[in-house]
């Protein structure tokens, strides 16, 4: 098999990729992981099966950076080039859903140590786990992650290679009962090399190809435009649209928000779900923290009759703007015409101004998160 470094240099030579110092540093680390995993797999094939030895652990890699910095592309190259049998690539959210189901099975069997038993089951089939977009949005996942990944890495020698939009110390930041999660951060910093990808080029924005963010009027054409944006941003195959994963966003206090489409930091919501139900600023803050891009479909004309929805929409836009979240929307009108008259329409002018700024190239190039 080709080494990941060789493949990367081929893509540079054909100008399919642009030179990027951060990417090259990441490729060097991925090359190291590939080389050590393949060497360990070869040794195990010769002697490990006879002697029953546990494979030598290979230090993993945590690659983090803003949207469009090439993390998924590098993971593609690494996984394609890695020549071992026991490898798996999976979106982190989908993996944790599988883990939840496996833990429930172990508890139903009334076996002791269900989380450790799940780790052992996973390790039977996997030598390298490659995750797309490690993100933690709920207390349940936060509470079990150290207990799951510690035996995976330290007892079973599974190598973790993952991407994330955040550095390890910012995972589950301000989350409920975060103290339960801190041992996992310690584990990541102890067992994985951390490397940032925050180079000058936002490749994912390049991929959007000038696609507009605000689409009006409501209808099939506008829906098709935001659908196209979703698939370009997530690298998901459009023909497999029926299987895009959903998620439950933890709002705190035992409350959750269903996200119908949730992948690689992109969340899709209906206006009715976000603003037609009784929600406060803290709910919108949770959305802004969890997603670097939000797609809202079905924004209607606003009037005194749906004043509450207009107020909630204003709070939503404030939260997204302050966290530099990219917004794509389908709407009944341009921002200036959404709420022309009625109580609060004067204050809505600030929302209009922010919506316009959020469409600018300068805003779209900003990294996710508050100042």
PEBELCOR-V298537 format. One record per pair of residues at least 24 apart in sequence whose C-alpha atoms are under 10 Angstrom apart, sorted by the first residue. I is the first residue (numbers start at 0). J is the second residue. Records with the same first field share a line. If there is no record, write none. Layout:
# PEBELCOR-V298537
I = J, J
This chain:
# PEBELCOR-V298537
0 = 79, 80, 81, 82, 83
1 = 76, 77, 79, 80, 81, 82
2 = 26, 29, 30, 31, 33, 34, 76, 77, 79, 80, 81, 82
3 = 27, 28, 29, 30, 31, 32, 33, 34, 73, 74, 75, 76, 77, 78, 79, 80, 81
4 = 28, 29, 30, 31, 33, 76, 77, 80
5 = 30, 80
6 = 76, 77, 79, 80
7 = 73, 76, 77
16 = 69, 202
17 = 200, 202
18 = 198, 200
19 = 68, 69, 196, 197, 198, 199, 200
20 = 196, 197, 198, 199
21 = 64, 68, 69, 194, 195, 196, 197, 198, 199
22 = 62, 68, 69, 70, 72, 73, 194, 195, 196, 197, 198
23 = 73, 196
24 = 194, 195, 196
25 = 60, 61, 62, 70, 73, 74, 193, 194, 195, 196
26 = 73, 74, 76, 77
28 = 59, 60, 62, 192, 193, 194
29 = 59, 60, 62, 73, 74, 76, 77, 78, 81, 160
30 = 77, 80, 81
31 = 57, 58, 59, 60
32 = 57, 58, 59, 60, 77, 81, 127, 158, 159, 160
33 = 57, 59, 77, 78, 80, 81, 82, 83, 127
34 = 81, 82
36 = 81, 82, 83, 126, 127, 158
37 = 81, 82, 83, 84
38 = 82, 83
39 = 83
40 = 82, 83, 84, 85, 126
41 = 83
53 = 154, 155, 156
54 = 126, 155, 156, 157
55 = 155, 156, 157
56 = 126, 152, 153, 154, 155, 156, 157, 158, 190
57 = 126, 127, 152, 156, 157, 158, 159, 190, 191
58 = 152, 156, 157, 158, 159, 160, 189, 190, 191, 192
59 = 127, 128, 129, 152, 157, 158, 159, 160, 161, 187, 190, 191, 192, 193
60 = 129, 158, 159, 160, 161, 162, 187, 188, 190, 191, 192, 193, 194
61 = 130, 133, 159, 160, 161, 162, 163, 165, 166, 167, 187, 188, 190, 191, 192, 193, 194, 195
62 = 132, 133, 160, 161, 162, 163, 164, 165, 166, 167, 191, 192, 193, 194, 195, 196
63 = 132, 133, 161, 162, 163, 164, 165, 166, 167, 193, 194, 195, 196, 197
64 = 162, 163, 164, 165, 166, 194, 195, 196, 197, 198, 366, 367
65 = 163, 164, 165, 195, 196, 197, 198, 201, 291, 364, 365, 366, 367, 368
66 = 163, 164, 196, 197, 201, 202, 203, 204, 232, 263, 264, 291, 292, 325, 364, 365, 366, 367
67 = 164, 196, 197, 198, 200, 201, 202, 203, 204, 205, 206, 232, 233, 364, 366
68 = 164, 195, 196, 197, 198, 199, 200, 201, 202, 203, 204
69 = 196, 197, 198, 200, 201, 202, 203
70 = 131, 132, 161, 162, 163, 164, 195, 196, 197, 202
71 = 130, 131, 132, 161, 162, 163, 233, 234, 263
72 = 202, 234
73 = 162
74 = 129, 130, 131, 160, 161, 162
75 = 129, 131
77 = 129, 160
78 = 127, 128, 129, 160
81 = 127
83 = 125, 126, 127
84 = 124, 125, 126, 127
85 = 122, 123, 124, 125, 126, 127, 128, 157
86 = 124, 125, 126, 127, 128, 129, 157, 158
87 = 124, 125, 126, 127, 128, 129, 130
88 = 125, 127, 128, 129, 130, 131, 160, 161
89 = 128, 129, 130, 131, 132, 161
90 = 129, 130, 131, 132, 133, 134, 161, 162, 244, 262, 263
91 = 129, 130, 131, 132, 133, 134, 135, 161, 162, 163, 262, 263
92 = 130, 131, 132, 133, 134, 135, 136, 140, 244, 245, 246, 261, 262, 263
93 = 130, 131, 244, 245, 246, 262
94 = 130
95 = 135, 139, 140, 143, 144
96 = 140, 246
98 = 140, 143, 144, 147
99 = 139, 140, 143
112 = 146
113 = 147
114 = 143, 144, 145, 146, 147, 148, 150
115 = 146, 147, 148, 149, 150, 151, 154
116 = 147, 150
117 = 147, 150, 151
118 = 146, 147, 148, 149, 150, 151, 152, 154, 155, 157
119 = 147, 150, 151, 154, 155
120 = 151
121 = 151, 155, 157
122 = 150, 151, 152, 154, 155, 156, 157, 158
123 = 155, 157
124 = 157
125 = 151, 155, 156, 157, 158
126 = 151, 152, 155, 156, 157, 158, 159
127 = 156, 157, 158, 159, 160
128 = 157, 158, 159, 160, 161
129 = 158, 159, 160, 161, 162
130 = 159, 160, 161, 162, 163
131 = 160, 161, 162, 163, 262, 263
132 = 161, 162, 163, 164, 165, 262, 263, 264
133 = 161, 162, 163, 164, 165, 167, 170, 263, 264
134 = 162, 163, 164, 165, 167, 169, 170, 171, 263, 264, 289, 290
135 = 170, 171, 172, 174, 180, 248, 249, 289
136 = 170, 171, 172, 174, 175, 246, 247, 248, 249, 250, 285, 286, 288, 289, 290
137 = 171, 174, 175, 176, 247, 248, 249, 250, 251, 253, 255
138 = 171, 174, 175, 176, 177, 179, 180, 248, 249, 250, 251, 253
139 = 175, 176, 179, 249
140 = 180
141 = 170, 171, 174, 175, 176, 177, 178, 179, 180, 181, 182, 183
142 = 176, 177, 178, 179, 180, 181, 182, 183
143 = 179, 180, 183
144 = 179, 180, 181, 182, 183, 184, 186
145 = 179, 180, 181, 182, 183, 184, 185, 186, 187
146 = 180, 182, 183
147 = 183
148 = 183, 186, 187
149 = 182, 183, 186, 187, 190
152 = 186, 187, 190, 191
153 = 186, 190
158 = 190, 191
159 = 187, 190, 191
160 = 191, 192
161 = 191, 193
162 = 193, 194, 195, 196, 263
163 = 195, 196, 263, 264
164 = 195, 196, 263, 264, 290, 291, 366, 367, 368
165 = 195, 367, 368
166 = 193, 194, 195
167 = 193
171 = 288, 289
172 = 288
173 = 285, 288
174 = 249, 250, 251, 285
175 = 249, 250, 251, 252
176 = 251
197 = 366
199 = 364
200 = 364
201 = 363, 364, 365, 366
203 = 231, 232, 233, 234
204 = 231, 232, 360, 363, 364
206 = 231, 232
207 = 231, 232
209 = 360
210 = 327
211 = 327, 328, 358, 359
212 = 294, 325, 326, 327, 328, 329, 354, 357, 358, 359, 363
213 = 294, 295, 326, 327, 328, 329, 330, 332, 333, 334, 354, 355, 357, 358
214 = 296, 327, 328, 329, 330, 331, 332, 333
215 = 297, 298, 328, 329, 330, 331, 332, 333, 334
216 = 297, 298, 299, 329, 330, 331, 332, 333
217 = 296, 297, 298, 299, 328, 329, 330, 331, 332
218 = 297, 329, 330, 331
219 = 329
220 = 329
221 = 296, 297, 328, 329, 330
222 = 296, 297, 328, 329, 330
223 = 329
224 = 327, 328, 329
225 = 267, 294, 295, 296, 327, 328, 329
226 = 267, 294, 327
228 = 294, 327
229 = 260, 261, 262, 265, 266, 267, 292, 293, 294, 327
230 = 262, 265
232 = 262, 263, 264, 265, 292
233 = 261, 262, 263, 264, 265
234 = 262, 263
235 = 262, 263
248 = 282, 285, 286, 289
249 = 282, 285, 286, 289
250 = 281, 282, 283, 284, 285, 286
251 = 281, 282, 285
254 = 282
255 = 282
256 = 282, 285, 286
258 = 286
260 = 294
261 = 290, 293
262 = 290
263 = 290, 291, 292
264 = 288, 289, 290, 291, 292, 293
265 = 289, 290, 291, 292, 293, 294, 324, 325, 326
266 = 290, 291, 292, 293, 294, 295
267 = 292, 293, 294, 295, 296, 327, 328
268 = 293, 294, 295, 296, 297, 328
269 = 294, 295, 296, 297, 298, 328, 329
270 = 294, 295, 296, 297, 298, 299, 308, 312, 328, 329, 330
271 = 295, 296, 297, 298, 299, 308
272 = 296
273 = 308, 311, 312, 315
274 = 298, 307, 308, 309, 310, 311, 312, 313, 314, 315
275 = 305, 307, 308, 309, 311, 312
276 = 307, 308, 311
277 = 307, 308, 311
278 = 308, 311, 314, 315
279 = 310, 311, 314, 315
280 = 311, 313, 314, 315, 317, 318
281 = 314, 315, 318
282 = 314, 315, 318
283 = 311, 312, 314, 315, 316, 317, 318, 319
284 = 314, 315, 317, 318, 319, 321, 322
285 = 318, 319
286 = 315, 318, 319, 322, 324
287 = 315, 316, 317, 318, 319, 320, 321, 322, 323, 324, 325, 367, 368, 369
288 = 318, 319, 322, 323, 324, 367, 368, 369
289 = 324, 367, 368
290 = 319, 322, 324, 325, 367, 368
291 = 319, 322, 323, 324, 325, 326, 366, 367, 368
292 = 319, 323, 324, 325, 326, 327, 363, 367
293 = 319, 324, 325, 326, 327, 328
294 = 325, 326, 327, 328, 329
295 = 326, 327, 328, 329, 330
296 = 327, 328, 329, 330, 331
297 = 328, 329, 330, 331
298 = 328, 329, 330, 331, 332, 337
299 = 329, 330, 331, 332, 337, 338
300 = 330, 331, 332, 333, 334, 336, 337, 338, 339
301 = 331, 332, 336, 337, 338, 339, 340, 341, 344
302 = 337, 338, 339, 340, 341, 342, 343, 344
303 = 338, 339, 340, 341, 342, 343, 344
304 = 341, 342
305 = 338, 341
306 = 338, 341, 342, 343, 344
309 = 337, 338, 342, 343, 344, 347
310 = 343, 344, 346, 347
312 = 347, 350
313 = 346, 347, 348, 349, 350, 351, 353
314 = 350
315 = 350
316 = 349, 350, 351, 353, 354, 357
317 = 349, 350, 353, 354
318 = 369
319 = 353, 357, 367, 368, 369
320 = 350, 353, 354, 356, 357, 362, 367, 368, 369
321 = 353, 367, 368, 369, 370
322 = 365, 366, 367, 368, 369, 370
323 = 357, 362, 363, 364, 365, 366, 367, 368, 369, 370
324 = 357, 362, 363, 365, 366, 367, 368, 369
325 = 357, 358, 362, 363, 364, 365, 366, 367
326 = 354, 357, 358, 363
327 = 357, 358
